[in-house]
Amino acid sequence: MELNLTKRQQGIIVLVVALIGLAVLWLVYYFITRPQFYANTNQTNLNSATNSNNQASPGPAKKMSETELATVSVTRLASDFAERFGSYSNQNNFSNLQELKLVATKSWQDYLNTQIKTLAKTSAQIYSGVTTKALSSQVKNITSDSASVLVNTQRQQASANGPDKIYYQAIVVRLLKVGSQWLVDEAKWQ
């Protein structure tokens, strides 16, 4: 097979290949030279002692206290938990509840197992589901081994039988520290 290309067509092909090559080079340069941010909450907060060029930055580094670390941990866990706990579909075999057992105490795992069995018996054939998004969270109380977090959520209920319904609902998530890990011990919709 022989390609008969005019000089104009050859020029366009060379130009396109050159532009693609420049784009690749630019992307490589961008990803190599941009500052890297690592989520290492055990060491420091967002104020770092050096910038990406290892030059001193204006603010001193501040190590997070154990209470601050615990607050960040329980807030993230409670928000993630609320989203998964509140989101479901009758077509996903309650995978949201199965996944939550990984971050739950033994007693809450037992509760989740009971919920799965109950919901499986009453599951309808027509599609229905709820999507939950955590909007904000507030630590109500925290000690070295327990915490309570209020999470405000937006929920969207969908059904094959009618229009979607959007509503707002809060949930209180109670957590216990088991060893070095925070686990959910209870969650109550308000």
C-alpha positions as CSV (number, residue, x, y, z in Angstrom):
1,M,0.0,0.0,0.0
2,E,1.5,3.3,-1.1
3,L,0.4,6.6,0.3
4,N,0.5,9.5,-2.1
5,L,0.5,12.6,0.1
6,T,0.9,16.1,-1.1
7,K,3.4,18.4,0.4
8,R,0.6,20.2,2.2
9,Q,-0.7,16.9,3.7
10,Q,2.8,15.9,4.8
11,G,3.2,19.3,6.4
12,I,0.0,19.0,8.3
13,I,0.9,15.5,9.6
14,V,4.4,16.8,10.7
15,L,2.7,19.8,12.5
16,V,0.2,17.5,14.3
17,V,2.9,15.1,15.4
18,A,5.0,18.1,16.7
19,L,2.0,19.5,18.6
20,I,1.3,16.2,20.2
21,G,5.0,15.8,21.2
22,L,5.0,19.3,22.7
23,A,1.8,18.5,24.7
24,V,3.4,15.4,26.1
25,L,6.6,17.3,27.0
26,W,4.6,20.0,28.7
27,L,2.6,17.4,30.7
28,V,5.7,15.6,31.8
29,Y,7.3,19.0,32.9
30,Y,4.1,20.0,34.7
31,F,3.8,16.8,36.7
32,I,7.5,16.7,37.6
33,T,7.8,20.4,38.7
34,R,4.5,20.9,40.5
35,P,4.5,20.8,44.4
36,Q,3.6,17.5,45.8
37,F,1.0,17.4,48.6
38,Y,0.9,14.3,50.8
39,A,-1.9,13.7,53.3
40,N,0.4,12.9,56.3
41,T,-1.8,13.9,59.2
42,N,0.5,12.3,61.7
43,Q,3.2,14.8,61.1
44,T,2.1,18.4,60.3
45,N,-0.8,20.4,59.2
46,L,-0.9,22.4,56.0
47,N,1.7,24.9,57.3
48,S,5.0,23.4,56.2
49,A,8.5,24.6,57.1
50,T,9.7,24.5,53.5
51,N,8.2,25.0,50.1
52,S,8.8,22.8,47.0
53,N,12.2,24.4,46.4
54,N,13.3,23.5,50.0
55,Q,13.3,27.2,50.9
56,A,12.0,28.4,54.3
57,S,8.4,29.5,54.1
58,P,7.0,32.4,56.2
59,G,5.1,30.3,58.8
60,P,6.6,27.8,61.2
61,A,5.6,24.2,61.0
62,K,3.0,23.2,63.5
63,K,2.6,19.7,64.7
64,M,-0.9,18.6,65.2
65,S,-1.8,17.6,68.8
66,E,-3.4,14.2,69.5
67,T,-6.7,15.9,70.0
68,E,-6.5,17.7,66.6
69,L,-5.5,14.4,64.9
70,A,-8.4,12.6,66.6
71,T,-10.8,15.4,65.6
72,V,-9.7,15.2,61.9
73,S,-10.0,11.4,62.0
74,V,-13.4,11.2,63.6
75,T,-14.8,14.0,61.4
76,R,-13.7,12.3,58.2
77,L,-14.8,8.8,59.3
78,A,-18.2,10.1,60.4
79,S,-18.8,12.0,57.1
80,D,-17.8,9.0,55.0
81,F,-19.9,6.7,57.1
82,A,-23.0,9.0,56.9
83,E,-22.7,9.1,53.1
84,R,-22.4,5.3,52.7
85,F,-24.9,4.5,55.4
86,G,-27.4,6.8,53.9
87,S,-26.9,5.8,50.3
88,Y,-28.5,2.7,49.0
89,S,-30.3,1.0,46.2
90,N,-32.5,-2.0,46.3
91,Q,-30.5,-3.3,43.3
92,N,-27.0,-3.3,44.9
93,N,-27.5,-6.2,47.4
94,F,-26.9,-3.8,50.3
95,S,-23.2,-3.5,49.5
96,N,-23.1,-0.1,51.3
97,L,-23.9,-1.8,54.6
98,Q,-21.5,-4.7,53.9
99,E,-18.7,-2.2,53.3
100,L,-19.4,-0.3,56.5
101,K,-18.8,-3.4,58.6
102,L,-15.0,-2.7,58.0
103,V,-15.2,0.5,60.1
104,A,-17.7,-0.7,62.7
105,T,-17.4,-2.1,66.2
106,K,-18.6,-5.7,66.7
107,S,-22.0,-4.6,68.1
108,W,-22.6,-2.3,65.2
109,Q,-21.6,-5.0,62.8
110,D,-24.2,-7.2,64.3
111,Y,-26.8,-4.3,63.9
112,L,-25.7,-4.0,60.2
113,N,-26.2,-7.7,59.6
114,T,-29.7,-7.6,61.1
115,Q,-30.5,-4.6,58.9
116,I,-29.3,-6.4,55.8
117,K,-31.5,-9.4,56.6
118,T,-34.5,-7.3,57.3
119,L,-34.1,-5.1,54.2
120,A,-33.5,-8.2,52.0
121,K,-36.9,-9.6,53.0
122,T,-38.7,-6.3,52.2
123,S,-36.9,-5.3,49.1
124,A,-39.2,-4.3,46.2
125,Q,-38.8,-5.3,42.6
126,I,-39.2,-1.7,41.3
127,Y,-36.1,0.4,41.6
128,S,-35.7,2.7,44.5
129,G,-32.6,4.3,46.0
130,V,-31.2,7.1,48.0
131,T,-28.0,9.1,47.5
132,T,-26.6,10.9,50.5
133,K,-23.9,13.6,50.5
134,A,-22.3,14.9,53.7
135,L,-22.5,18.7,53.7
136,S,-20.9,19.5,57.1
137,S,-19.8,17.8,60.3
138,Q,-19.3,19.0,63.8
139,V,-17.7,17.1,66.6
140,K,-20.1,17.3,69.6
141,N,-17.7,15.7,72.1
142,I,-14.5,13.8,72.0
143,T,-12.4,12.0,74.6
144,S,-9.3,9.8,74.2
145,D,-11.5,6.7,73.5
146,S,-14.9,8.0,72.2
147,A,-16.4,10.7,70.1
148,S,-19.8,11.9,68.8
149,V,-20.1,13.8,65.5
150,L,-23.2,15.5,64.0
151,V,-23.2,15.2,60.2
152,N,-25.6,17.3,58.1
153,T,-26.5,15.6,54.9
154,Q,-28.4,16.2,51.7
155,R,-30.3,13.1,50.5
156,Q,-31.9,12.5,47.1
157,Q,-34.5,9.7,46.9
158,A,-35.1,8.2,43.5
159,S,-37.8,5.8,42.5
160,A,-39.1,4.3,39.3
161,N,-42.6,5.3,40.4
162,G,-42.2,9.0,40.7
163,P,-40.0,12.1,40.7
164,D,-36.9,12.4,42.8
165,K,-37.2,13.9,46.2
166,I,-34.4,16.0,47.8
167,Y,-34.3,16.5,51.6
168,Y,-31.9,17.4,54.3
169,Q,-31.3,15.2,57.3
170,A,-28.7,15.1,60.1
171,I,-27.2,12.0,61.6
172,V,-25.3,11.6,64.9
173,V,-22.4,9.1,64.6
174,R,-20.9,7.8,67.8
175,L,-17.4,6.4,67.5
176,L,-15.1,4.3,69.8
177,K,-11.4,4.0,69.7
178,V,-10.5,0.4,69.6
179,G,-6.7,0.0,69.8
180,S,-5.4,2.7,67.6
181,Q,-8.4,2.8,65.2
182,W,-11.6,4.8,65.4
183,L,-14.7,2.6,64.7
184,V,-18.4,3.5,64.4
185,D,-20.4,2.2,67.3
186,E,-23.8,3.8,66.6
187,A,-25.5,6.1,64.1
188,K,-28.9,7.7,64.5
189,W,-30.8,9.7,62.0
190,Q,-32.3,12.9,63.5
